[in-house]
Amino acid sequence: EEQVYFVRSGHACGDGVRIMRLPLGDLGSTAQSIATLPAGIDVGYQLSLDVRPERLDLWFSRYRCGPDQGDIYRLRDVRT
């Protein structure tokens, strides 16, 4: 089943940041949290999927709010 991946957070940088997924066929259903970031850590504008037969990895930009330092991170096998 195809999924939509997105980020939810509070009003401030690094406030309750969660990476979520939702079935594309049922956008009215409740979104499922697949990752919660520590306080003070946020996600940039990029989410990318790496689709392989054995797994589906999600790549995203993640950074610290104070010093604006960041990097690219991967969530392995987000299908499970």
Backbone bond lengths (Angstrom), bond angles and torsions (degrees), N, CA, C in turn:
res aa  C-N    CA-C-N  psi(-1)  N-CA   C-N-CA  omega(-1)  CA-C   N-CA-C  phi
1 E - - - 1.463 - - 1.526 109.13 -
2 E 1.314 116.66 135.09 1.455 121.22 179.35 1.526 110.56 -74.06
3 Q 1.333 115.65 145.43 1.457 122.61 -177.14 1.526 110.04 -125.48
4 V 1.321 115.60 155.08 1.459 123.32 170.32 1.527 106.09 -107.17
5 Y 1.335 117.59 130.55 1.466 122.51 178.59 1.521 108.50 -111.31
6 F 1.333 116.79 137.15 1.462 120.70 -177.95 1.519 109.49 -156.05
7 V 1.334 116.50 173.39 1.467 122.76 -177.55 1.523 109.10 -117.54
8 R 1.328 115.47 138.53 1.475 122.38 171.86 1.518 107.99 -122.02
9 S 1.341 115.24 146.91 1.464 119.22 178.11 1.517 109.36 -157.94
10 G 1.338 114.33 175.49 1.461 120.70 174.95 1.522 109.49 -79.01
11 H 1.324 116.50 -162.23 1.468 121.37 -175.25 1.524 113.48 -84.79
12 A 1.321 118.48 -19.48 1.465 121.11 -177.53 1.530 109.84 -106.83
13 C 1.313 115.66 161.75 1.458 120.95 177.77 1.534 109.97 -60.00
14 G 1.312 116.71 129.13 1.461 121.69 177.35 1.509 114.71 73.27
15 D 1.315 118.25 19.42 1.461 123.08 -177.11 1.534 110.77 -97.79
16 G 1.325 117.55 100.78 1.460 121.97 175.28 1.520 114.03 62.34
17 V 1.317 117.68 42.40 1.461 121.93 -175.89 1.530 110.66 -76.59
18 R 1.342 114.80 126.63 1.472 121.36 179.07 1.524 109.62 -133.31
19 I 1.318 116.45 140.46 1.457 121.77 171.64 1.529 106.14 -95.61
20 M 1.331 115.22 129.35 1.461 121.74 -171.09 1.524 110.89 -121.51
21 R 1.330 115.39 162.76 1.459 120.57 171.05 1.517 109.86 -139.28
22 L 1.325 114.43 154.02 1.459 122.12 -176.23 1.518 107.78 -147.98
23 P 1.342 118.38 135.21 1.473 119.37 178.42 1.527 110.66 -63.70
24 L 1.316 116.45 130.45 1.455 121.48 -179.17 1.526 111.50 -61.33
25 G 1.314 117.24 -32.66 1.456 121.27 -179.47 1.507 114.72 -76.83
26 D 1.341 117.29 -10.11 1.468 121.29 -178.06 1.525 109.79 -143.00
27 L 1.317 116.47 69.02 1.465 121.02 -176.72 1.519 113.11 -67.77
28 G 1.326 118.24 -11.66 1.455 121.51 176.98 1.517 113.44 -87.62
29 S 1.339 117.23 -2.71 1.463 120.29 -179.86 1.531 110.65 -78.62
30 T 1.303 116.16 173.85 1.470 121.75 179.47 1.523 109.93 -78.41
31 A 1.329 116.93 128.49 1.459 122.00 178.36 1.523 110.19 -68.58
32 Q 1.335 115.92 147.22 1.460 122.27 179.35 1.525 109.32 -106.77
33 S 1.325 116.92 130.48 1.460 121.75 176.36 1.530 108.86 -78.59
34 I 1.342 117.14 127.45 1.460 120.13 178.30 1.528 112.15 -109.44
35 A 1.339 117.56 -12.37 1.467 121.43 176.03 1.520 109.67 -160.37
36 T 1.327 115.78 141.29 1.461 122.63 174.74 1.523 107.23 -120.62
37 L 1.323 117.08 127.20 1.457 121.12 -179.05 1.528 110.24 -90.66
38 P 1.335 116.88 151.55 1.465 120.10 178.30 1.529 111.40 -63.56
39 A 1.317 116.96 156.54 1.468 121.90 176.76 1.528 109.41 -56.38
40 G 1.327 116.46 138.36 1.464 121.42 179.25 1.520 113.93 86.60
41 I 1.331 116.78 0.06 1.470 122.01 177.60 1.520 107.73 -114.61
42 D 1.338 116.88 134.28 1.457 120.96 -178.66 1.523 110.19 -130.15
43 V 1.312 115.58 173.78 1.462 122.99 -179.94 1.518 108.41 -112.25
44 G 1.329 116.10 139.93 1.461 120.86 177.21 1.513 110.85 -79.40
45 Y 1.313 116.21 -155.68 1.455 121.55 -173.04 1.524 114.01 -91.14
46 Q 1.314 118.69 -2.41 1.458 120.80 -173.24 1.517 112.62 -109.50
47 L 1.312 116.78 126.60 1.457 124.52 167.96 1.523 105.80 -129.02
48 S 1.326 117.77 127.98 1.457 121.56 -179.74 1.514 109.41 -133.31
49 L 1.319 116.57 144.14 1.458 122.25 178.27 1.516 110.22 -104.31
50 D 1.330 115.94 138.55 1.453 123.86 173.76 1.525 105.67 -112.38
51 V 1.327 116.98 101.65 1.460 122.33 -174.03 1.518 109.54 -93.49
52 R 1.326 116.08 122.28 1.462 122.70 176.28 1.521 107.85 -131.29
53 P 1.317 118.00 158.18 1.468 119.03 -179.40 1.531 113.26 -58.12
54 E 1.320 117.62 -35.55 1.463 120.48 -174.85 1.526 114.11 -91.88
55 R 1.355 118.26 -15.46 1.464 119.37 -179.16 1.531 110.95 -164.73
56 L 1.324 114.92 168.72 1.464 122.94 178.29 1.530 107.35 -129.79
57 D 1.329 116.63 111.32 1.468 121.44 -179.27 1.525 109.70 -101.48
58 L 1.333 116.31 144.22 1.460 122.73 178.07 1.520 108.25 -112.92
59 W 1.323 116.91 121.57 1.461 123.43 177.25 1.524 108.52 -101.54
60 F 1.335 116.77 140.80 1.465 119.83 179.91 1.517 110.35 -151.99
61 S 1.327 115.98 155.30 1.460 120.43 175.26 1.534 108.12 -87.25
62 R 1.308 115.35 133.87 1.467 122.13 -176.63 1.528 107.37 -131.69
63 Y 1.329 117.11 138.25 1.461 118.83 -178.60 1.527 111.75 -147.47
64 R 1.334 114.37 157.92 1.472 122.13 174.76 1.521 107.89 -83.73
65 C 1.314 116.27 134.76 1.464 120.47 -175.49 1.525 113.16 -67.75
66 G 1.321 119.03 -44.02 1.465 121.84 -175.81 1.513 113.39 -64.39
67 P 1.328 118.13 -65.84 1.464 119.21 -176.28 1.530 114.04 -84.56
68 D 1.316 118.57 1.64 1.471 122.06 -178.75 1.525 112.26 53.97
69 Q 1.316 117.12 43.82 1.460 122.10 176.10 1.518 108.17 -102.84
70 G 1.314 116.95 136.11 1.446 118.41 -177.77 1.508 113.26 -149.47
71 D 1.321 114.19 178.36 1.449 121.44 179.95 1.519 107.92 -163.88
72 I 1.312 116.42 -179.88 1.456 122.56 177.28 1.533 107.85 -99.67
73 Y 1.320 116.15 135.24 1.462 122.05 -179.75 1.519 109.74 -125.00
74 R 1.333 115.51 161.82 1.459 121.06 -179.82 1.525 110.20 -129.58
75 L 1.323 115.72 133.59 1.461 122.37 168.05 1.520 105.80 -99.56
76 R 1.315 117.50 120.42 1.459 121.46 -176.88 1.516 111.20 -84.11
77 D 1.290 115.78 137.05 1.457 126.33 173.97 1.523 112.64 46.88
78 V 1.310 115.85 70.04 1.475 121.82 -177.69 1.526 112.78 -76.88
79 R 1.324 117.98 -2.76 1.469 121.16 178.20 1.525 112.15 -72.47
80 T 1.333 117.40 -26.00 1.469 119.94 -174.79 1.510 111.45 -92.19
